[in-house]
Amino acid sequence: MKESLKNEQIVLPEVRLIGANNEQLGLMSSAKALEVAKQHDLDLVLIAPEAKPPVCRIMDYGKYRFDELKKLKDQKKNQKVQKVQEMRLSMTISDHDLDYKAKQVCKFLTDGSKVKVSILMRGRIQVRPQLGVDIMNKFAEMCKSAGSIEKPAQINGRNIFMFLAPLAKK
C-alpha cells in the first residue's frame, strides 16, 4: 500500500479540503487546512495529489490505514490461486495404468487444479505421433466427468501436450 502524505508533510500553496463528514470545506492554503484538522483532533491527509488543485481530507489516519490493510487482506484471502498439475503418459501405456492415471487426474480436477497431460515420444515411436494423440483423446474421454479439455492435444516436436480444466461449479 502506498503511503499518503499527511499533516506537516503537505506543503502545497492551495488545496481543496474535505471535512471529516465528507463535506466540502473549499479551497485554502495547506497551513490553514492543517489548522482546521488540528482543531478537530484529526489528521490532514493528501488523497488526490494529481487533481487541480490537490485534494486533502480530514480523517483519523491510523483508522484509515488499518481499514485499508484489512481490505487488502480480505481481497487476498478471497483470491483463488489456480495450480497446474502435470501427468506424464507414454505411447505404450497399458489400459490399467491409463485408468489409474485417469483417476489421479480426476482427483486433481475435482480439487480445482488444471492438469497438463504430456507424452514424450522417443525412438521409433516418433514416426507415428497420431497414436499419441489417440491416447490423449482416450484419456480426456476417461476424465470428462471431472473436467473438460481446455487445449486439445497438440504435437510440439517430440512432445504431445493437452490441458484439462475442472468443470465449473454450479
Rosetta constraint file for C-alpha pairs under 8 A:
AtomPair CA 1 CA 69 HARMONIC 7.73 0.50
AtomPair CA 4 CA 45 HARMONIC 6.69 0.50
AtomPair CA 4 CA 46 HARMONIC 6.17 0.50
AtomPair CA 4 CA 47 HARMONIC 6.88 0.50
AtomPair CA 5 CA 9 HARMONIC 5.72 0.50
AtomPair CA 5 CA 10 HARMONIC 6.09 0.50
AtomPair CA 5 CA 45 HARMONIC 5.97 0.50
AtomPair CA 5 CA 46 HARMONIC 5.45 0.50
AtomPair CA 6 CA 10 HARMONIC 6.07 0.50
AtomPair CA 6 CA 43 HARMONIC 6.77 0.50
AtomPair CA 6 CA 44 HARMONIC 5.45 0.50
AtomPair CA 6 CA 45 HARMONIC 4.38 0.50
AtomPair CA 6 CA 46 HARMONIC 6.15 0.50
AtomPair CA 7 CA 34 HARMONIC 6.24 0.50
AtomPair CA 7 CA 43 HARMONIC 6.03 0.50
AtomPair CA 7 CA 44 HARMONIC 4.92 0.50
AtomPair CA 7 CA 45 HARMONIC 6.48 0.50
AtomPair CA 8 CA 34 HARMONIC 7.68 0.50
AtomPair CA 10 CA 30 HARMONIC 6.75 0.50
AtomPair CA 10 CA 46 HARMONIC 7.19 0.50
AtomPair CA 11 CA 30 HARMONIC 6.35 0.50
AtomPair CA 11 CA 31 HARMONIC 7.90 0.50
AtomPair CA 12 CA 29 HARMONIC 7.16 0.50
AtomPair CA 12 CA 30 HARMONIC 5.79 0.50
AtomPair CA 13 CA 29 HARMONIC 5.44 0.50
AtomPair CA 13 CA 30 HARMONIC 6.32 0.50
AtomPair CA 14 CA 27 HARMONIC 6.62 0.50
AtomPair CA 14 CA 28 HARMONIC 5.44 0.50
AtomPair CA 14 CA 29 HARMONIC 4.36 0.50
AtomPair CA 14 CA 30 HARMONIC 5.94 0.50
AtomPair CA 14 CA 53 HARMONIC 6.66 0.50
AtomPair CA 14 CA 54 HARMONIC 7.55 0.50
AtomPair CA 15 CA 27 HARMONIC 5.63 0.50
AtomPair CA 15 CA 28 HARMONIC 5.66 0.50
AtomPair CA 15 CA 29 HARMONIC 5.98 0.50
AtomPair CA 15 CA 30 HARMONIC 6.03 0.50
AtomPair CA 15 CA 33 HARMONIC 7.87 0.50
AtomPair CA 15 CA 53 HARMONIC 5.55 0.50
AtomPair CA 15 CA 54 HARMONIC 5.16 0.50
AtomPair CA 15 CA 55 HARMONIC 5.69 0.50
AtomPair CA 15 CA 56 HARMONIC 6.50 0.50
AtomPair CA 16 CA 25 HARMONIC 7.46 0.50
AtomPair CA 16 CA 26 HARMONIC 5.54 0.50
AtomPair CA 16 CA 27 HARMONIC 4.51 0.50
AtomPair CA 16 CA 28 HARMONIC 6.57 0.50
AtomPair CA 16 CA 53 HARMONIC 6.20 0.50
AtomPair CA 16 CA 54 HARMONIC 6.15 0.50
AtomPair CA 16 CA 55 HARMONIC 4.74 0.50
AtomPair CA 16 CA 56 HARMONIC 6.09 0.50
AtomPair CA 17 CA 24 HARMONIC 6.36 0.50
AtomPair CA 17 CA 25 HARMONIC 5.29 0.50
AtomPair CA 17 CA 26 HARMONIC 5.61 0.50
AtomPair CA 17 CA 27 HARMONIC 6.28 0.50
AtomPair CA 17 CA 28 HARMONIC 7.28 0.50
AtomPair CA 17 CA 33 HARMONIC 6.83 0.50
AtomPair CA 17 CA 55 HARMONIC 6.06 0.50
AtomPair CA 17 CA 56 HARMONIC 5.05 0.50
AtomPair CA 17 CA 57 HARMONIC 5.76 0.50
AtomPair CA 17 CA 58 HARMONIC 7.61 0.50
AtomPair CA 18 CA 22 HARMONIC 5.73 0.50
AtomPair CA 18 CA 23 HARMONIC 5.64 0.50
AtomPair CA 18 CA 24 HARMONIC 4.75 0.50
AtomPair CA 18 CA 25 HARMONIC 5.57 0.50
AtomPair CA 18 CA 26 HARMONIC 7.47 0.50
AtomPair CA 18 CA 55 HARMONIC 7.49 0.50
AtomPair CA 18 CA 56 HARMONIC 6.23 0.50
AtomPair CA 18 CA 57 HARMONIC 4.67 0.50
AtomPair CA 18 CA 58 HARMONIC 6.38 0.50
AtomPair CA 19 CA 23 HARMONIC 5.10 0.50
AtomPair CA 19 CA 24 HARMONIC 6.24 0.50
AtomPair CA 19 CA 25 HARMONIC 6.24 0.50
AtomPair CA 19 CA 57 HARMONIC 5.98 0.50
AtomPair CA 19 CA 58 HARMONIC 5.21 0.50
AtomPair CA 19 CA 59 HARMONIC 7.75 0.50
AtomPair CA 20 CA 57 HARMONIC 7.02 0.50
AtomPair CA 20 CA 58 HARMONIC 5.03 0.50
AtomPair CA 20 CA 59 HARMONIC 5.48 0.50
AtomPair CA 28 CA 32 HARMONIC 6.43 0.50
AtomPair CA 28 CA 33 HARMONIC 6.46 0.50
AtomPair CA 29 CA 33 HARMONIC 6.26 0.50
AtomPair CA 30 CA 34 HARMONIC 6.08 0.50
AtomPair CA 31 CA 35 HARMONIC 6.35 0.50
AtomPair CA 32 CA 36 HARMONIC 6.38 0.50
AtomPair CA 33 CA 37 HARMONIC 6.30 0.50
AtomPair CA 33 CA 44 HARMONIC 7.29 0.50
AtomPair CA 34 CA 38 HARMONIC 6.19 0.50
AtomPair CA 34 CA 43 HARMONIC 7.78 0.50
AtomPair CA 34 CA 44 HARMONIC 5.97 0.50
AtomPair CA 35 CA 39 HARMONIC 6.31 0.50
AtomPair CA 36 CA 40 HARMONIC 6.66 0.50
AtomPair CA 37 CA 41 HARMONIC 6.29 0.50
AtomPair CA 37 CA 42 HARMONIC 5.31 0.50
AtomPair CA 37 CA 43 HARMONIC 5.76 0.50
AtomPair CA 37 CA 44 HARMONIC 5.78 0.50
AtomPair CA 37 CA 58 HARMONIC 5.77 0.50
AtomPair CA 38 CA 42 HARMONIC 5.93 0.50
AtomPair CA 38 CA 43 HARMONIC 7.05 0.50
AtomPair CA 42 CA 58 HARMONIC 6.28 0.50
AtomPair CA 42 CA 59 HARMONIC 5.48 0.50
AtomPair CA 42 CA 60 HARMONIC 5.26 0.50
AtomPair CA 42 CA 61 HARMONIC 7.69 0.50
AtomPair CA 43 CA 58 HARMONIC 5.64 0.50
AtomPair CA 43 CA 59 HARMONIC 5.37 0.50
AtomPair CA 43 CA 60 HARMONIC 5.64 0.50
AtomPair CA 43 CA 61 HARMONIC 5.98 0.50
AtomPair CA 44 CA 56 HARMONIC 6.50 0.50
AtomPair CA 44 CA 57 HARMONIC 5.80 0.50
AtomPair CA 44 CA 58 HARMONIC 4.77 0.50
AtomPair CA 44 CA 59 HARMONIC 6.54 0.50
AtomPair CA 45 CA 56 HARMONIC 5.39 0.50
AtomPair CA 45 CA 57 HARMONIC 5.33 0.50
AtomPair CA 45 CA 58 HARMONIC 6.36 0.50
AtomPair CA 45 CA 59 HARMONIC 7.11 0.50
AtomPair CA 45 CA 61 HARMONIC 7.25 0.50
AtomPair CA 46 CA 54 HARMONIC 7.46 0.50
AtomPair CA 46 CA 55 HARMONIC 6.10 0.50
AtomPair CA 46 CA 56 HARMONIC 4.32 0.50
AtomPair CA 46 CA 57 HARMONIC 6.50 0.50
AtomPair CA 47 CA 54 HARMONIC 7.98 0.50
AtomPair CA 47 CA 55 HARMONIC 5.89 0.50
AtomPair CA 47 CA 56 HARMONIC 5.53 0.50
AtomPair CA 47 CA 57 HARMONIC 6.72 0.50
AtomPair CA 48 CA 54 HARMONIC 5.67 0.50
AtomPair CA 48 CA 55 HARMONIC 4.99 0.50
AtomPair CA 48 CA 56 HARMONIC 6.98 0.50
AtomPair CA 49 CA 54 HARMONIC 4.77 0.50
AtomPair CA 49 CA 55 HARMONIC 6.45 0.50
AtomPair CA 50 CA 54 HARMONIC 6.14 0.50
AtomPair CA 51 CA 55 HARMONIC 6.60 0.50
AtomPair CA 59 CA 64 HARMONIC 7.50 0.50
AtomPair CA 60 CA 64 HARMONIC 6.26 0.50
AtomPair CA 61 CA 65 HARMONIC 6.04 0.50
AtomPair CA 62 CA 66 HARMONIC 6.18 0.50
AtomPair CA 63 CA 67 HARMONIC 6.16 0.50
AtomPair CA 64 CA 68 HARMONIC 6.24 0.50
AtomPair CA 65 CA 69 HARMONIC 6.20 0.50
AtomPair CA 66 CA 70 HARMONIC 6.15 0.50
AtomPair CA 67 CA 71 HARMONIC 6.21 0.50
AtomPair CA 68 CA 72 HARMONIC 6.32 0.50
AtomPair CA 69 CA 73 HARMONIC 6.18 0.50
AtomPair CA 70 CA 74 HARMONIC 6.18 0.50
AtomPair CA 71 CA 75 HARMONIC 6.18 0.50
AtomPair CA 72 CA 76 HARMONIC 6.17 0.50
AtomPair CA 73 CA 77 HARMONIC 6.12 0.50
AtomPair CA 74 CA 78 HARMONIC 6.25 0.50
AtomPair CA 75 CA 79 HARMONIC 6.43 0.50
AtomPair CA 82 CA 112 HARMONIC 7.26 0.50
AtomPair CA 82 CA 113 HARMONIC 5.89 0.50
AtomPair CA 82 CA 114 HARMONIC 7.11 0.50
AtomPair CA 83 CA 112 HARMONIC 7.92 0.50
AtomPair CA 83 CA 113 HARMONIC 5.01 0.50
AtomPair CA 83 CA 114 HARMONIC 6.22 0.50
AtomPair CA 84 CA 113 HARMONIC 5.69 0.50
AtomPair CA 84 CA 114 HARMONIC 4.72 0.50
AtomPair CA 84 CA 115 HARMONIC 5.40 0.50
AtomPair CA 84 CA 116 HARMONIC 6.77 0.50
AtomPair CA 85 CA 108 HARMONIC 7.27 0.50
AtomPair CA 85 CA 113 HARMONIC 6.61 0.50
AtomPair CA 85 CA 114 HARMONIC 6.18 0.50
AtomPair CA 85 CA 115 HARMONIC 4.72 0.50
AtomPair CA 85 CA 116 HARMONIC 6.17 0.50
AtomPair CA 86 CA 115 HARMONIC 5.48 0.50
AtomPair CA 86 CA 116 HARMONIC 4.67 0.50
AtomPair CA 86 CA 117 HARMONIC 5.86 0.50
AtomPair CA 86 CA 118 HARMONIC 7.61 0.50
AtomPair CA 87 CA 101 HARMONIC 7.56 0.50
AtomPair CA 87 CA 105 HARMONIC 7.39 0.50
AtomPair CA 87 CA 115 HARMONIC 7.12 0.50
AtomPair CA 87 CA 116 HARMONIC 6.26 0.50
AtomPair CA 87 CA 117 HARMONIC 4.87 0.50
AtomPair CA 87 CA 118 HARMONIC 6.43 0.50
AtomPair CA 88 CA 117 HARMONIC 5.80 0.50
AtomPair CA 88 CA 118 HARMONIC 4.92 0.50
AtomPair CA 88 CA 119 HARMONIC 5.82 0.50
AtomPair CA 88 CA 120 HARMONIC 7.97 0.50
AtomPair CA 89 CA 93 HARMONIC 6.90 0.50
AtomPair CA 89 CA 98 HARMONIC 7.95 0.50
AtomPair CA 89 CA 117 HARMONIC 7.24 0.50
AtomPair CA 89 CA 118 HARMONIC 6.09 0.50
AtomPair CA 89 CA 119 HARMONIC 5.05 0.50
AtomPair CA 89 CA 120 HARMONIC 7.70 0.50
AtomPair CA 90 CA 119 HARMONIC 5.40 0.50
AtomPair CA 90 CA 120 HARMONIC 6.66 0.50
AtomPair CA 90 CA 121 HARMONIC 7.53 0.50
AtomPair CA 90 CA 132 HARMONIC 7.97 0.50
AtomPair CA 91 CA 119 HARMONIC 6.97 0.50
AtomPair CA 91 CA 121 HARMONIC 7.10 0.50
AtomPair CA 91 CA 125 HARMONIC 7.47 0.50
AtomPair CA 91 CA 131 HARMONIC 7.19 0.50
AtomPair CA 91 CA 132 HARMONIC 5.71 0.50
AtomPair CA 91 CA 135 HARMONIC 7.36 0.50
AtomPair CA 93 CA 97 HARMONIC 6.42 0.50
AtomPair CA 93 CA 98 HARMONIC 6.50 0.50
AtomPair CA 94 CA 98 HARMONIC 6.20 0.50
AtomPair CA 95 CA 99 HARMONIC 6.16 0.50
AtomPair CA 96 CA 100 HARMONIC 6.23 0.50
AtomPair CA 97 CA 101 HARMONIC 6.17 0.50
AtomPair CA 98 CA 102 HARMONIC 6.01 0.50
AtomPair CA 98 CA 139 HARMONIC 7.22 0.50
AtomPair CA 99 CA 103 HARMONIC 6.27 0.50
AtomPair CA 99 CA 142 HARMONIC 7.76 0.50
AtomPair CA 100 CA 104 HARMONIC 6.47 0.50
AtomPair CA 101 CA 105 HARMONIC 6.18 0.50
AtomPair CA 102 CA 106 HARMONIC 6.09 0.50
AtomPair CA 102 CA 139 HARMONIC 6.63 0.50
AtomPair CA 102 CA 142 HARMONIC 6.38 0.50
AtomPair CA 102 CA 143 HARMONIC 6.07 0.50
AtomPair CA 103 CA 107 HARMONIC 6.28 0.50
AtomPair CA 103 CA 143 HARMONIC 7.68 0.50
AtomPair CA 104 CA 108 HARMONIC 6.42 0.50
AtomPair CA 105 CA 109 HARMONIC 6.16 0.50
AtomPair CA 105 CA 115 HARMONIC 7.03 0.50
AtomPair CA 105 CA 143 HARMONIC 7.22 0.50
AtomPair CA 106 CA 110 HARMONIC 6.14 0.50
AtomPair CA 106 CA 143 HARMONIC 5.85 0.50
AtomPair CA 106 CA 145 HARMONIC 7.80 0.50
AtomPair CA 106 CA 146 HARMONIC 5.42 0.50
AtomPair CA 106 CA 147 HARMONIC 7.25 0.50
AtomPair CA 107 CA 111 HARMONIC 6.29 0.50
AtomPair CA 107 CA 146 HARMONIC 7.95 0.50
AtomPair CA 108 CA 112 HARMONIC 6.64 0.50
AtomPair CA 108 CA 113 HARMONIC 5.61 0.50
AtomPair CA 108 CA 114 HARMONIC 7.42 0.50
AtomPair CA 108 CA 115 HARMONIC 7.28 0.50
AtomPair CA 109 CA 113 HARMONIC 5.25 0.50
AtomPair CA 109 CA 114 HARMONIC 6.28 0.50
AtomPair CA 109 CA 115 HARMONIC 7.15 0.50
AtomPair CA 109 CA 146 HARMONIC 5.90 0.50
AtomPair CA 109 CA 147 HARMONIC 6.05 0.50
AtomPair CA 109 CA 164 HARMONIC 7.98 0.50
AtomPair CA 109 CA 165 HARMONIC 6.79 0.50
AtomPair CA 109 CA 166 HARMONIC 4.80 0.50
AtomPair CA 109 CA 167 HARMONIC 7.76 0.50
AtomPair CA 110 CA 146 HARMONIC 6.02 0.50
AtomPair CA 110 CA 147 HARMONIC 7.84 0.50
AtomPair CA 110 CA 166 HARMONIC 6.49 0.50
AtomPair CA 112 CA 166 HARMONIC 5.82 0.50
AtomPair CA 113 CA 165 HARMONIC 7.22 0.50
AtomPair CA 113 CA 166 HARMONIC 6.71 0.50
AtomPair CA 114 CA 163 HARMONIC 7.18 0.50
AtomPair CA 114 CA 164 HARMONIC 5.83 0.50
AtomPair CA 114 CA 165 HARMONIC 4.75 0.50
AtomPair CA 114 CA 166 HARMONIC 6.33 0.50
AtomPair CA 115 CA 163 HARMONIC 5.71 0.50
AtomPair CA 115 CA 164 HARMONIC 5.12 0.50
AtomPair CA 115 CA 165 HARMONIC 6.56 0.50
AtomPair CA 116 CA 161 HARMONIC 6.95 0.50
AtomPair CA 116 CA 162 HARMONIC 5.87 0.50
AtomPair CA 116 CA 163 HARMONIC 4.60 0.50
AtomPair CA 116 CA 164 HARMONIC 6.46 0.50
AtomPair CA 117 CA 136 HARMONIC 7.85 0.50
AtomPair CA 117 CA 161 HARMONIC 5.80 0.50
AtomPair CA 117 CA 162 HARMONIC 5.21 0.50
AtomPair CA 117 CA 163 HARMONIC 6.17 0.50
AtomPair CA 117 CA 164 HARMONIC 7.69 0.50
AtomPair CA 118 CA 159 HARMONIC 6.82 0.50
AtomPair CA 118 CA 160 HARMONIC 5.51 0.50
AtomPair CA 118 CA 161 HARMONIC 4.60 0.50
AtomPair CA 118 CA 162 HARMONIC 6.48 0.50
AtomPair CA 119 CA 132 HARMONIC 7.06 0.50
AtomPair CA 119 CA 159 HARMONIC 5.67 0.50
AtomPair CA 119 CA 160 HARMONIC 5.14 0.50
AtomPair CA 119 CA 161 HARMONIC 6.76 0.50
AtomPair CA 120 CA 158 HARMONIC 5.92 0.50
AtomPair CA 120 CA 159 HARMONIC 4.69 0.50
AtomPair CA 120 CA 160 HARMONIC 6.63 0.50
AtomPair CA 121 CA 125 HARMONIC 5.96 0.50
AtomPair CA 121 CA 126 HARMONIC 5.41 0.50
AtomPair CA 121 CA 129 HARMONIC 7.70 0.50
AtomPair CA 121 CA 158 HARMONIC 5.21 0.50
AtomPair CA 121 CA 159 HARMONIC 6.07 0.50
AtomPair CA 121 CA 160 HARMONIC 7.89 0.50
AtomPair CA 122 CA 126 HARMONIC 5.96 0.50
AtomPair CA 122 CA 158 HARMONIC 7.22 0.50
AtomPair CA 125 CA 129 HARMONIC 7.10 0.50
AtomPair CA 126 CA 158 HARMONIC 6.91 0.50
AtomPair CA 128 CA 132 HARMONIC 7.76 0.50
AtomPair CA 129 CA 133 HARMONIC 6.67 0.50
AtomPair CA 129 CA 155 HARMONIC 7.53 0.50
AtomPair CA 130 CA 134 HARMONIC 6.21 0.50
AtomPair CA 131 CA 135 HARMONIC 6.31 0.50
AtomPair CA 132 CA 136 HARMONIC 6.22 0.50
AtomPair CA 132 CA 160 HARMONIC 7.09 0.50
AtomPair CA 133 CA 137 HARMONIC 6.20 0.50
AtomPair CA 133 CA 153 HARMONIC 6.06 0.50
AtomPair CA 133 CA 154 HARMONIC 7.62 0.50
AtomPair CA 133 CA 155 HARMONIC 7.95 0.50
AtomPair CA 133 CA 160 HARMONIC 7.23 0.50
AtomPair CA 134 CA 138 HARMONIC 6.17 0.50
AtomPair CA 135 CA 139 HARMONIC 6.07 0.50
AtomPair CA 136 CA 140 HARMONIC 6.13 0.50
AtomPair CA 136 CA 153 HARMONIC 6.47 0.50
AtomPair CA 136 CA 162 HARMONIC 7.34 0.50
AtomPair CA 137 CA 141 HARMONIC 6.19 0.50
AtomPair CA 137 CA 153 HARMONIC 7.39 0.50
AtomPair CA 138 CA 142 HARMONIC 6.39 0.50
AtomPair CA 139 CA 143 HARMONIC 6.46 0.50
AtomPair CA 140 CA 144 HARMONIC 6.06 0.50
AtomPair CA 140 CA 148 HARMONIC 7.60 0.50
AtomPair CA 140 CA 149 HARMONIC 6.98 0.50
AtomPair CA 140 CA 164 HARMONIC 7.75 0.50
AtomPair CA 143 CA 147 HARMONIC 6.12 0.50
AtomPair CA 143 CA 148 HARMONIC 7.68 0.50
AtomPair CA 144 CA 148 HARMONIC 5.67 0.50
AtomPair CA 146 CA 166 HARMONIC 6.20 0.50
AtomPair CA 146 CA 167 HARMONIC 6.13 0.50
AtomPair CA 147 CA 164 HARMONIC 6.21 0.50
AtomPair CA 147 CA 165 HARMONIC 5.39 0.50
AtomPair CA 147 CA 166 HARMONIC 4.22 0.50
AtomPair CA 147 CA 167 HARMONIC 4.76 0.50
AtomPair CA 148 CA 164 HARMONIC 5.58 0.50
AtomPair CA 148 CA 165 HARMONIC 5.46 0.50
AtomPair CA 148 CA 166 HARMONIC 6.35 0.50
AtomPair CA 148 CA 167 HARMONIC 6.26 0.50
AtomPair CA 149 CA 162 HARMONIC 7.61 0.50
AtomPair CA 149 CA 163 HARMONIC 6.16 0.50
AtomPair CA 149 CA 164 HARMONIC 4.58 0.50
AtomPair CA 149 CA 165 HARMONIC 6.23 0.50
AtomPair CA 150 CA 162 HARMONIC 7.78 0.50
AtomPair CA 150 CA 163 HARMONIC 5.34 0.50
AtomPair CA 150 CA 164 HARMONIC 5.13 0.50
AtomPair CA 150 CA 165 HARMONIC 5.62 0.50
AtomPair CA 151 CA 162 HARMONIC 5.63 0.50
AtomPair CA 151 CA 163 HARMONIC 5.00 0.50
AtomPair CA 151 CA 164 HARMONIC 6.99 0.50
AtomPair CA 152 CA 161 HARMONIC 7.86 0.50
AtomPair CA 152 CA 162 HARMONIC 5.29 0.50
AtomPair CA 152 CA 163 HARMONIC 6.77 0.50
AtomPair CA 153 CA 160 HARMONIC 6.37 0.50
AtomPair CA 153 CA 161 HARMONIC 5.36 0.50
AtomPair CA 153 CA 162 HARMONIC 4.40 0.50
AtomPair CA 153 CA 163 HARMONIC 7.72 0.50
AtomPair CA 154 CA 160 HARMONIC 5.47 0.50
AtomPair CA 154 CA 161 HARMONIC 5.42 0.50
AtomPair CA 154 CA 162 HARMONIC 6.53 0.50
AtomPair CA 155 CA 159 HARMONIC 5.95 0.50
AtomPair CA 155 CA 160 HARMONIC 4.46 0.50
AtomPair CA 155 CA 161 HARMONIC 6.67 0.50
AtomPair CA 156 CA 160 HARMONIC 5.93 0.50
AtomPair CA 156 CA 161 HARMONIC 7.53 0.50
